[in-house]
Amino acid sequence: MKQEWPPEAAPGTDPAARLADSEITVTECRDCGAEVHGLNGRYACPLCGWVNHWSQGSTTLPRAEDDPDYPGS
């Protein structure tokens, strides 16, 4: 089954409302010291591969069931 791009938002979700709570944040990579930019306190360093734990972010992550690609949705 071919999927259109960009995918349609799940019913009842407003993409603008989800983005309104998003904030670009900056930190120093804990392994190599590079400046790393992330979303809501979640980071991944493209130079050395360091990734901070998901629980260190500043917002609650959505449930898997909220993903439009979740099986059965």
C-alpha positions in Angstrom: 0.0 0.0 0.0 1.5 3.3 -1.1 1.5 6.0 1.5 1.1 9.7 0.6 3.8 12.1 1.7 3.6 14.0 3.9 1.4 11.7 5.9 -1.9 13.1 7.1 -2.0 13.9 10.8 -4.0 11.5 13.0 -7.6 12.5 13.6 -7.9 14.9 16.5 -4.3 16.0 16.5 -3.1 19.5 15.5 0.5 19.5 14.3 0.9 23.2 15.2 -0.2 22.5 18.8 2.4 19.8 19.1 5.2 22.0 17.7 4.1 25.0 19.9 5.4 23.0 23.0 8.8 22.2 21.2 11.9 24.0 22.0 15.4 23.8 20.4 17.9 23.3 23.2 21.7 23.3 23.2 24.3 21.5 25.4 27.8 20.2 25.3 28.4 16.5 24.3 29.4 14.6 27.4 31.8 12.4 25.4 33.6 14.7 22.9 32.7 18.2 24.0 31.0 19.3 20.7 28.1 21.7 20.8 24.9 19.6 20.3 21.4 20.9 19.5 18.3 18.9 20.5 14.6 19.1 20.9 13.2 19.6 24.4 16.5 18.4 26.1 17.0 15.2 24.1 20.3 15.1 22.3 22.3 12.9 19.9 25.9 13.9 19.0 26.5 13.4 15.2 30.3 13.3 15.8 30.8 10.6 18.4 27.3 9.0 18.7 26.6 10.0 22.3 22.9 10.1 23.1 21.4 11.2 26.4 18.7 9.1 28.1 15.2 9.8 26.9 14.0 10.5 30.5 16.4 13.5 30.7 14.2 15.5 28.3 12.0 18.4 29.5 8.7 17.1 28.1 6.7 13.9 28.3 7.1 11.7 25.3 4.0 10.6 23.4 2.7 7.0 23.8 3.5 4.5 21.0 -0.2 4.3 20.4 -0.2 8.0 19.5 2.1 7.4 16.5 0.1 7.4 13.2 2.4 4.4 12.1 1.6 2.3 15.1 0.2 -1.1 14.0 -3.5 -1.2 14.3 -4.1 2.6 14.2 
